[in-house]
Amino acid sequence: MELADLLDATWSVDQGGAVSGPDQESRTHLADRPGCDEDLRAEAWVAWRDDLIADGRSVDDAMYWLDVAFVQPCPEDT
Protein backbone atom coordinates (compact mmCIF):
# COMPACT_ATOMS: atom_id res chain seq x y z
CA MET A 1 0.00 0.00 0.00
CA GLU A 2 1.36 3.42 -0.93
CA LEU A 3 1.86 6.16 1.64
CA ALA A 4 -0.89 8.23 0.01
CA ASP A 5 -3.32 5.32 0.42
CA LEU A 6 -2.38 4.91 4.08
CA LEU A 7 -2.83 8.63 4.68
CA ASP A 8 -6.21 8.50 2.98
CA ALA A 9 -7.35 5.53 5.09
CA THR A 10 -6.19 7.21 8.30
CA TRP A 11 -7.80 10.55 7.41
CA SER A 12 -11.03 8.80 6.53
CA VAL A 13 -11.12 7.14 9.97
CA ASP A 14 -10.39 10.46 11.67
CA GLN A 15 -13.22 12.09 9.71
CA GLY A 16 -15.64 9.35 10.75
CA GLY A 17 -15.93 8.01 7.22
CA ALA A 18 -14.26 4.63 7.56
CA VAL A 19 -14.79 1.85 10.03
CA SER A 20 -11.21 0.64 10.11
CA GLY A 21 -7.77 1.94 9.30
CA PRO A 22 -4.19 1.51 10.44
CA ASP A 23 -3.72 0.39 14.05
CA GLN A 24 -2.21 2.82 16.57
CA GLU A 25 1.36 1.58 16.09
CA SER A 26 1.05 1.95 12.32
CA ARG A 27 -0.51 5.42 12.72
CA THR A 28 2.41 6.54 14.89
CA HIS A 29 4.96 5.24 12.40
CA LEU A 30 2.99 6.76 9.53
CA ALA A 31 2.85 10.17 11.26
CA ASP A 32 6.62 10.13 11.87
CA ARG A 33 7.66 9.30 8.30
CA PRO A 34 6.54 12.48 6.52
CA GLY A 35 7.64 14.57 9.51
CA CYS A 36 11.19 13.31 9.10
CA ASP A 37 11.40 13.37 5.31
CA GLU A 38 10.09 16.50 3.59
CA ASP A 39 10.62 15.01 0.12
CA LEU A 40 8.59 11.94 1.06
CA ARG A 41 5.87 14.14 2.53
CA ALA A 42 5.71 16.28 -0.61
CA GLU A 43 5.59 13.25 -2.89
CA ALA A 44 2.86 11.57 -0.83
CA TRP A 45 0.86 14.81 -0.68
CA VAL A 46 0.91 15.24 -4.47
CA ALA A 47 -0.33 11.67 -4.99
CA TRP A 48 -2.98 11.96 -2.28
CA ARG A 49 -4.09 15.42 -3.43
CA ASP A 50 -4.66 14.09 -6.93
CA ASP A 51 -6.82 11.28 -5.50
CA LEU A 52 -8.78 13.76 -3.37
CA ILE A 53 -9.43 16.00 -6.38
CA ALA A 54 -10.48 13.04 -8.53
CA ASP A 55 -12.93 11.96 -5.81
CA GLY A 56 -14.28 15.50 -5.27
CA ARG A 57 -13.11 15.64 -1.65
CA SER A 58 -11.78 18.66 0.25
CA VAL A 59 -8.11 19.25 -0.45
CA ASP A 60 -7.95 22.09 2.10
CA ASP A 61 -9.35 19.96 4.92
CA ALA A 62 -6.98 17.11 4.10
CA MET A 63 -3.96 19.42 3.93
CA TYR A 64 -4.83 20.96 7.30
CA TRP A 65 -5.24 17.51 8.86
CA LEU A 66 -1.92 16.35 7.40
CA ASP A 67 0.07 19.44 8.39
CA VAL A 68 -1.51 20.29 11.75
CA ALA A 69 -3.34 17.34 13.23
CA PHE A 70 -1.48 14.28 11.98
CA VAL A 71 2.20 14.67 11.03
CA GLN A 72 4.48 14.71 14.04
CA PRO A 73 7.81 16.58 14.20
CA CYS A 74 10.81 14.40 13.53
CA PRO A 75 12.15 13.00 16.83
CA GLU A 76 15.62 14.27 15.90
CA ASP A 77 14.21 17.83 15.65
CA THR A 78 12.69 17.91 19.13
N, C-alpha and C positions, 0 to 999 in steps of 0.2 A: 504494500500500500504506500502510495506517495505521501510526502509530508502534507501537501495541500489537501489530500483526502482525509488525513488524520485531523488536520485543523478543522476541516468542514464538519466532520463527525463530532468533534469536541464542542465546537461552537453551537451546533444543532442541539446537543444535549443541554448546554448552558442556556439556550433560548427556549427550552421546553418543547422542542420540536421532535426530538428523537428519544426513544426509550432506552437505548443503550449506546455506549461509546467506549472509548479507552478507559481502562481501570485507573485508579488514582496514581499508581506507580508510573504507568505509561503517560498519564497527563503531566506529571512532574517532569519526566524526562523530555517530553514533547515541548513543554514550556521553556526548558533550559536551552534546547538546541538553537532556536532562532535568536535567543538572547545572547548567545555566545558567538554566533556566526552571522554577521550582517549580510554577507553575500547569500547564504542559505536562506535567511529570512526574506530577502528581496526576491529571490527566485521562487520561493514557495508562495509569496504574496501574489506575484504576477500570475502564477498558475491558478491559484485559488480565486483571485479577482476575476479572471476570465470565466471560470465556472459560475461564480456568483452572477455576473452580468448575463451569461447565457441562460441562467435559470430565473432571471428577473428578481433577484434578491438584493438586499441593501448592501452596497459596497461600503458606504460610510459606517454603518453599524458594525460590520465585520472588521473594518480597519480599526475602529475604536476598541473593540473587544480584543483584537490581537495586540495592539500597541499598549493599551492601558490595563486591561483586566486580566490578560492571559500570560503574555510573555514575561518571564522573570529576568532580572539582571543576571549577567554572567557571574557565577560564584567568584571568579578571579577578580571581578571589578568591584566587589563589595568589601 
